[in-house]
Amino acid sequence: MDPNQFDNSISPGRCVRTPADYWAFVPNPLPPTLQIDWELAGLLAEANARLGELSGLGRTLPNPHFLIQPYIRREAVLSSRIENTQAGMDDLFFFEADESEPPRVPDVREVANYVQALKRGLERLKDLPVSGRLVREIHERLMRGVRGGLATPGEFRRTQNWIGPPGCTLNEATFVPPPFDEMIEAFSAWEKYLNDAPKEPVLVQCALMHYQFEVIHPFIDGNGRVGRLMITFLLCERGALSQPLLYLSAFFERHREEYYRRLLSVSERGDWRGWIEFFLRGVAKQAREACENASAILSLHDELLDRVRSGSGPRIAPRIVDHLFSNPVVSIPNLARMWKRKYPSIQRGVEYLEKIGILKEFTGMRRNRLFWASDIVDILSGRSSPGRTDKS
């Protein structure tokens, strides 16, 4: 890392030379001194308004399950994609439908772990604040049994990590997080800031919290994904979201280069305004898209249920339709085991949905068959959602 890239007079931290003769960056405790102008205040107001609309939608949903489950999976795919996984929504759906089969894409296990980590974190928020304990529990679940799984899942790093092009050394790195002792101190300050009733608006808290976590980089691997999870957890914990329906990874992935550049610019030049502006634009954008997508998903759910109920299908068929919005790829044996129902009952429901065009058999085999709802896959994957061609 080149310390000359960091302007010590305005950087929110300091470059330190380690005994091993490399440079690392140690951040100052939060919060920084911020200058809020009218333009930034306007962005904050817009982001809060969009977030309020989404939170209000979450309060009025008769069954938010239909949105929460698809949104969690989409977030898992996109947040993992920022870390260069190749698995898509289709791969995740097929893997979850039958985990006994080899995955179509090896790194789909990482995405499935993200889903479980997100669910675990949301459940733990009932008992824990956003804290070091929560962070370590989430990291352990995220890294279990996947690449990086040997890098002490759930434990803070004791060796130096760094960020830069593949194959680069510490001295060639773009950024080197704080060494172990300074990292522990910085993380304690991060935790203290979040639990000492910060005065900043909650969205600004989220922006500051996420930047600081990425700079501290407390784990050998998985820091980016854990840091992005913390945004949703903090919004839910602070009551800014009634349901976990906002995820920023779609925005960060779409603007990946700017995302990393904005974070680095804070460290190098103290450009808090640029990072917070980028973050608020992401919140406004994703909250608006989430509301639009919610309407499309609920409309499709109503349409499919109307098709089922207008016929003479078996009583189990509507329940299978509901389940398809959690995972639109199903097998008859798995559903029978999950619901403790007899195989013929599930078979009649699945075959009826195949008959009316909601499900299609995918494998072409007589045994171990998988069925998928292509219309649901498309809308949950964003391939037929409103505004999906918008790259802004």
N, C-alpha and C positions, 0 to 999 in steps of 0.2 A: 504494500500500500504506500502510495506517495503522499507524505504529509503536506507537501507543497500544494496539493489540491484542496486543502482545507484552510479556510480563512479563520484563524483563531479569534479575530476580533468580533466576528458575528456568528460563528459556529456554535450550536448548542451543546458543546462538549469539547473534549481536548484530545489531541493525538499524543500517545505515550510510547516511548521506546522501551521495549521489553528486555529482560536480561538475555533473551535468545537473539537479540539484535534485529527484531522486526518491529514495525510500527502498528499500533492498534488504536481504535477510537473508543473513548469512554464518554458516554452521554452524561450531561447534567441532569439532575432530578427534574421531574415535571412539577409544576407547569412552567413553560417559558413565558416571557413577556410578549403579549400579542398586540398587534395594532389592527383593530377592526375598522375598516372603512365602510362607507355606505354600500358599495358594490358587493363586498363580502357579506354584509348584513342582509342584503337582498337575497343572495344565494342561500344563506342560512334559513331565511324565512321561507323560501320556496321548498327547500329540502324538508323543513319541519312540516310544512303544509302537506306535501306528498306523503311523508311518513305518517302523518295524522290520518290521511284518507285510508292508507293501507291498514293502520291499526284499527280504525273504525270498521273497516270491512271484516277484519278478524273477529271483532266483537259480535257482529250480526250474523255470521255464518252459522247455520243450524248444525253443520258438521264440518269443522275446519280440517278434519282428517284428510278430506279429498284434496286439499291444497297443500297442507304441511308435508305430507309424504312425498308428493311429486317434487316440491320445491327443495326438500332436503336432498333428494337424489340428483337433481340438476346442479345444485351447489357442489355436491361431492365431485361430480364429473368435472365441472369447470375449475374449481379450486385445485384439483389434482392436475388438470391439464396445464395450469401455469407452471407446475413442477415437471412438465414434459412427460406425463403419462399419456398413453395412446387410447385408453379405453373410453368408449362413448356410452351414452345412455342405453343403447340397445345391448351392448356387452354386459352392462350392469344388470339389466333386467333378466337376461338369460342366465347369468351367473346366480342371481338370487332365486330364480325359479328352480334350479337344481344344482346345488353346490357340490354334489357328489361327482358331477362330471368335470373333466378338465376345462378350465376357463378358455373361452375363445381368444382372449387377449390376456397374457400373463399378468399385466399390471392392474387388471380389474380388481384384484384382491385389495389393492391400495385404496381404490375408490369405495369398495364395500366397507373397508375399515373406517373411512371417513364418515360414511352414513352412520355406522354404529357409534363413532366418537361424538358426532353431532347429537344423536339421540341421547347418549349417555350424559353429555353436558347439560342438555335441556332438563333432563330428569334431576341431575345433581343440583341445579340452581334452586330447587325447592329447599335444599338444606345448606348450600354453600354459596358465598358471594363469589364474584370473579376474583380469584386468588391463586396463589402459588399451588395450593393443594389441587384445585380444580384443573389448573394448567397441566400439572404432572399426570393426573388421572386421564385427561383427554389425550395427552401425548402417548401414554402407555397403550391406550386402546387403538390409537391411530397407527402405531408402528408395529403392532403385534403380528409377527409372522410374515413380514414383507421386507423389501429392501430397506436397509436402515434398521431392521429389527434387531440386529446385533449391536446397534449403537445405543445401548442402555435405554430401552423404552421406559418412559416415566421418570427418568433420572436426569438431572442437569449434567451438562458436559463437564468434564474435568480436563479436557484437552482443548487446544485452540482450533477453532474452525475459521473459514474465510470464504469470501464470495468473489467470484471472478470467472473468466473463461475456463472451459474444461482443460485440465492439465496444468493450470497455473500454480505457481508456488506462493507462499505467504508474501514474499516481497513483490511478486507480480500481481497480487490480488487487487481488485477494484476497491474492496472494503474488507477490513478485518475487525470483527466485533471485539469487545473488551476481553482481556485475559480473565482467567477463572476467578481470582479474588475480586477484581473490579466488577466482573459480571454478577457475582452473588450480591454485592453491595448495590449495584444498579437495579437488579431485579427486586430487591427488598424495597427500594425507593419507588419502583413502579407499582408494586403492590400497595404500598402505603398511600400513594397518590390516589389510587382508585377507591380506597376505603376510608379516606379522610374527608368525605363530602366535598368533592371538587366544586368550585364555583362556576366553571365554564359550562355552557349549554351542553347537553348530553351528546349531541353529534360532534361537537368540538372535542369533548372528552374521548370519544371513539377514535377520532383522527389522531389525537396525541397519543393515546394508548397504543394504537396499532403501529405507529411509527416507532415508538420507544421499544416495543417488543421486538420488532424486526431488527433494530439496531443492537439490542442486547443479545439476540440470537442464543437463547439459553440451552438449546439442545444441539446435538451433533447433526441431526437431520429432522425434517418435519416442521421447522420453525414457521415457514410461510403459511402452511395449512393451519397450524394451531393459531397463529396470529390472526388469520381471517375468521376463524371460528369465534374468536373472542369478541369480534364486532357484534355478531348476532347475540351472543350471550350477554354482553353488556347492555344492549338495547332492551332485551327482555327483562334483565334484572332491574334496570332503572325504570321500567314501566313505559318506555317509549314505544314498545311494540306489544300489542295484546296477544299476538301469536307469532311464532317464528316464521315470518313470511318474507323477510327482506334479506337478500344475500347479494353481496357486492362482487363476487368472483366473476360473474358474467361481464361486468364493467371492467374489472381489472384485467381479465383475460383479453378482452377486446382491445384494450389500450395498454398492453403489457409493457411495451418499451417506456411509455410515459409514466406508468405506475412505478417502475424501478427508478426512472430518472428523477421523479418528484421526491421519492424517499431519499435518494442520495443527495439531492440538492439541499435538503434540510441539513444534513450532516456537514456538507462542504461549505454552504453559504448561509445557513440559517434561514432558508426560504420556507418558513412556516406558512406564509400566505399561499404560495403556489400549491403546496401539498394540501392544505385545508380546502382551498377552492376546488381542486381536483376531486377530493373526497366528497365534498358536498354535491358536486355535479353528479357523481356516481350514485349517491343516495337518492337524489331527485329522479334520475333516470330510471334506476332499478325499481323504485317504489311505484312509479307510474306504470312501468311494464308489468310489474307484479299484479297491479289492479286489473290491467287489461287482460293478462293471461288468466287471472282468476275467473273473470267473466266467461272467457272462452271455455275453460275447463268445466265450469259448472253448467254451462249450456250444453256441452257435449254429454255430460253425465245425465242431465234431464232428458236429452234426446234418446240416449240409449235405453234408459229405464222406460220411457214411453213405448219404444219398440218392443221391449220385452213384455210389458204389461198389456199391450194391445193384442197379444197372441195368447196361445193356450200352452205356454211353456211351463216347466216344472217350477215348484215354489222356490227352489234353491237358486234359480237363475238370477233374480235381482241381487242376491247376496254376492254372487260371483262377479256381477257387473261392478258392484261397489269395490270389491277387492282388486279389480283390474286397474283402478286408478292409483293403487299403491304399487302394484306390479302387473303390467299388462301382458306378462308371459307366465303361463301357468301349466302345471301338469296335474292330471287327475289324482295320482297317488299322493302328491304333496298336499293338495287341498284336502283330501280325505283325512290325512294324518293331522293336519293343522286344525281342522274343525271337528275331528273325532266323529266323522260321518262315514257311512258305508260307501264303498267305492261306486256301486251302481247309481246311488243318488247323485253323486258328483258327476258321474259320467253322463247321466241324462241331462243335467244342466249345461255341461260344457258342449255336448253334441247339439243341444238346442241352440245355443249361442252361435255355434258354427253354422247351423242350418240357416239362421236369419242374417248371417254375414257379419256378426260382431267379432267372432273369433275365426282364425285360420290355423290349420295344422301346419307346423313348420318343418318337422323332421322327415316326413314321408315314411316313417317306420310304423310297424304294427304295435311295437312295444316301446316304452319310454318316450311316449310322444309328448311334444310341447306344443302348446297353442298360444297364439299371440293376437292381440287386438291392435292392428296396425294404425287405426285412426287415433287411438289413445297414445300409442308410442309416438306418433308424429307430433301431437299437440304437447305432450309432456317433454319432448326433446326440443321444442321450440321450432320445429320445422313447419308448423302450420299455425303458429301463434301470431297475434297481431303485432305488426311492427318488426317482424323478425329480420327483414332486410335492412333495417336502420342500423348503420354503422357508427352513429355519432356517440 
